[in-house]
């Protein structure tokens, strides 16, 4: 049908024709000449870059990107798959390849980013030449995540190669692999984007939108545990050995308790330690009350009789803690790594999303050499 031709113009030469909206000298070659040149391309007669097959469109089209675009080119670079290697030298470009593939697969609907609107216009020429029906196409605008700024997959890939990121699942990245490893549920992403709908308007989102949906889905199942980042030791005078029994899931007591043996020492987070005052009465969550007697690198305190209501009546603080012989925990977050001590029962939740009380939801990833690795999902 004469819908294409083999062009021998250099890139610079064709750009000049395209920018002026004028046809290049090869555009009017006969169908027979085009077929002969095509066979020569396939047979290896032309060097890479010396010939391309162009689709005839409209050299006067208002969008220069549509004007006689390249469908096939010659490449000498071997294919990365060893079973293919250098078997072929002529390769289709994306717009031609995907157009034909969509037809062969019987695709009826295409949903793609609005940056590919030009692809639809280019591919429609292919479909018209072959008398095919073009699929119904919807385009969506760019979704920008505020916390991550502008990132592209090529930039991320390059940064991974240089070692800036550990991989595509690095918690600092806005990738599906990263979100999955952090414990973000696929249903949360699906629900959020379904509610956003498909339109061509660019939108900006905060990760808090995703976190909010995820929190609704994981909260009712997530076990609770104690974790103290940057732990500080607290020695408690007159405290008798006991076993603390915090609820595994406070909203549902039927799920049972954890058991944490305690002597006369606990660990609290450095953040909580910085806020302590001498003679302050506080509650160690699900354990007992203590009064702070000395603040130093090691905190000294005294056991105080009474229930939690005494603390509440005085608007006192309730803080979480961990046993001194607890398990080492490293939490990987979008801002870096936090190390601390957690209760031993955390090891029972490998590959599950749990809540570190007063810290946040995390996915327990693995345990190696006695150290738990967890990924922060969100607060």
N, C-alpha and C positions, 0 to 999 in steps of 0.2 A: 504493500500500500504506500510505500515511500514515506513511512512515518519516522525514519531515522536515516542517518548518514555518517560515514566515517570522516572525521575532521582531523586535518594534519596541522592546524594552527597551533602555535605555541600558546601558553596560557596568557601571556602578555598581549599577543596579537588578537586572540579571541575576545579578551576583555575590552579592547578598544572597539571591536565591532559591536559587542553587547551593549556597552555604555552608549554608543551612538544609535542603537536600535537597528543596525544594518546587518544583513546576512553575510556570512563569510563566504569565500569563493567556493568552498566544497559543498555548500548547502544544496546546490542545484545539480549535483551529480546524479546520474541515472540510477535506477534501482539495480540494474545489472552491475554497474561499477561499485555500488555500495556492497552488494553481496560478494563481489570478488575481493574487495578490500577487507571485508569481514572475515572471509576465509584466510586471507593473508595474516590478519591479526591472530587468528586461532593457530595458524601454522608457524608463528614465530618470526614472521618477516619484518616486523617493526620492533624497534627498541622501546623500552619503557619510557613513557612520556611523549613519544613521537606521534601517537595516533590514539584517538578516542572515538567511541560511538556515541553520537548525540541523538536525543529525541527531538524531532521537529515540533516546536510549539508555536510561539508567536514572537518574532523578534521585535515587535512593537508593543509588547505587553507592558503595562504600567509598572510591573514589578520586575526589575532586571534579573532577579533570582529565578524567574520562571523561564526566561529566554533560553531555548535550545540547551537544556541541561545535559550533563554527561551521564550516560547509563552504564557504559563499560569502559574500562581502561586496561592498559598493559602493565603488569607488575612482574619484576624479576625476583622479588623477595619470596623465598619459600614459605609455604603455609606452616604455621606453628605445629599443626598435627603431622607427625612423622609419616603416617600412612598416605598423606596427600603430598607433602613436600613441594617439589617443583613440577608436579604433573601438569598444572595449569598455569597459564600466563595471562589470561584475560579474565577479569573479575568484574562482577556487577557492583555498582554502588548501591547504597542503602535504599534510596527511593525506588529504584527499579526492582531490586531483590524483594523488598517487603511487599511491593504492589503485587508481584506475581505470586509470592508465597501466600498472601492473604486470599487471593482468588483460588489457588489450589486447595487451600484449607477450608474454603467455604465460609470465610469470615463475613458476617452480615453487619456487625457493628464495630466501630473502632473508637476507643477512648484514649486520647493522647493529649500531651501538653500543647498549649497554644503556640509554643515556639516551633511546632511542626505543622502549622497551618499551610506553609509553603509546600510541604510534602504532599498534602492533599491536592493542591492545585497542580503540582507536577504529575502526580500519579494518575490524575483524571485523564491526561492525554493518553497514557498507556491503555487505560480501560476503554476509552473511546476507539482507539485503533483496533482493539480486539473485540469490540462490541460486548464488553462485559458491563455488568451493573456495579457501580462503585458503592461500597458499604456506607451505611449511615455513620457519620463521623461527629463526635462530640469533642470539644476541646476544653481543657481546664487551665486556669491561670497558675502562675507560680505561687507556691506556698512557702513563705519565709518564716523560719523559726527564729524569733527574736534573739534567743540566748546564743545562737550559733552564728549569727550574721550570714554573710554570703560564703557559701562553700559549694564546690563542685566535686564530682567523683574523681576527676582527673587530678585536682589539687590534693584531695585526700589520698589518692593512690601514691602520688609523688612523696607526700609527707610520711606515709607508711614505709616507703623504701628507704628514706633517710633516717628512719628510726624515731621520728618525732612522735608517732603513734605506734602502739604495739600490734595493731591489726585493725581489720574492719569492725571488730567488736570492741574496740577501745571505748570505755565509757564516756570519753570526752567528745565522741563523734555523734552526729545526728543520723546514724544509719540504722536500718532495720535490725541488723545483727547486734549492734550495740544495745538498742532498746530491748531486744529479746533477752540478751544476757543479763541486763539489769532487772528484768522481771516485769517489763511492760507487757501487758497482755495484748495479743493480736485483736481480741474483741474490742478493746478500748480504742485502738487506732481505727478499726473498722467503723465503730459507732460514731466517733468524732467526724471522720471524713464523710460518712453517709449523711450526717446532719448538715455538713457544709454544702453538700450537693456538688454538681458539676456546672461550673460557669467559667467564663473567660476572665473574670476579675481577679487580679492579683490580691492575695490576702496575707496578712501577717498574723502569726499565732505565737502565743507563749507556751512553753512546755507545761505551764501550769494547767492549760486546757487539757492536755493529754494526761497529766498527773491526776487531775480531778476525776476523769473517767476511769482511770486505772484504779484509783483508791476505792471507788464504789465497788469494783469487782473483786478486789483482793482482801478487803478489810474483814469480811465475815469469815474467811477461812484462814487467814494468816495467824500462825502461832506467835505468842509473845515471848521475848527473851530479854535478859539484861546484857548490856554491852557498855563498857566504860572506856571511851577513848582517852588516851594519855592518862592512865590511871594514877591516882594518888592514894597512898596507904593511910588507913584510919585504924588506930588501935583503941579498943573500947574497954575501959576499966569496968570490972564487976559484971561483964557479960558472960553468961553461961553458954556452953556449947548447945546448939539447937539445930533444927532443920527447918529452913524457910520453905513455905509451900505456896509460891505465887500461882495464880490461875494460869493455865495454858492459854485460855482465851476468855478474858473477863466477861465479855457480853454473854458467854455461854458456859456457865460453871460446870455443866454436865460433861464437858470435855476433859475435866480433871485438872491436876496440879503438876507443876514441876517440883523437884526436890533439890534444895541447895543446902548442903551441910555448912554450918557456920560455927567458928570458935569465937575468938575475941578480936578478929580483924576482918575488915572488908576493904574493897577498893572503890573509890568514887572517881568520877571524871574530873580532870583538871579544871574544866569550866565551872563545875559545881564547887570545887575546892576554893577557887578564887573568890567566891561570893560568901564564904563562911565568915562568921564573926564569933569572937569569944563569948561564951555563955549562951550562945544561940541554941535553941531547942529545935531539933529537926526529926523527921521520921525517915528511917530507912525503909523504903517501900516493901510492904509485905513481910517486914521483919520486926523491928521495934523502934522505940524512941531513944535518941541519944542527945547529950548536951556537950557542946564543943568546949574543951578546956584549954587547948593549946594549939596554935596554928604555926606550923613549920613545914619543912619538907615532908615530914610525916605528921598527920593530924592526930591529936590526942582527944579522946572524948570519954564520957561516962555513960553507962547504961542508965536509962530513966524508965521507971515503971509507968504504966499507963497505956491506953489504947490510942488509936489514931485521932479520936475526937478531940483529945487535948491539943494536938497540933492544929487541928482545924479551928478550934475556938480561938487560938492565938494567931490565926492566919500564918502559921508556920509553914515551912517548906517541906515537901515530900520529894526525896531524891532516890534514884535507883542506884544500884551498886553491883559489884561482882565479887566472887570469892577470890582470895589471893592465889589459890591454886587452880584458878579457872583456865580456860583454853585461850591461846593467843588468837586474835582475830585481826585481819587486815581488810578494811573496807575500801574498795576502789570507787571513787566518785568522779563526776565531771570536773571537779576542781583539784583532784589529786588523791592521795592515799592517806587514810587515817588508821592508826594502829592502836590496839587496846586489848582488853581482856573481857571475855564473855563467859557465861555459864556453860558447863560441859554439855548440857542437853541439846545445845545448838547442833551438835554432830548428827542428831536424829532427823535433821531437816535439810540434808544435802539436796540441791537442785529444787528447793522449794522457796517460795516467797514468804518471808516472815516479817514481823515488826520488832525491831530493837526499841524497847520502850523509851520514850522521851528522846529518841534519836531519829527514827524513820523506818520506812519499809525497805528491806534489802532482799536480794536473792542470794541464798547460800550456794555458792558455786562449787567449791571443792574443799578438800582437806589434804594437805601434803606436809610431811615432816612435822606433824603436830600443830600446824597453823591452818586456821579456817580462812578461806578467801571468800569474801562476799562483795556483791555489787550493789551500790545504792540505787534504788529505784527512784525514790523521792521521799520527802518528809511526810 
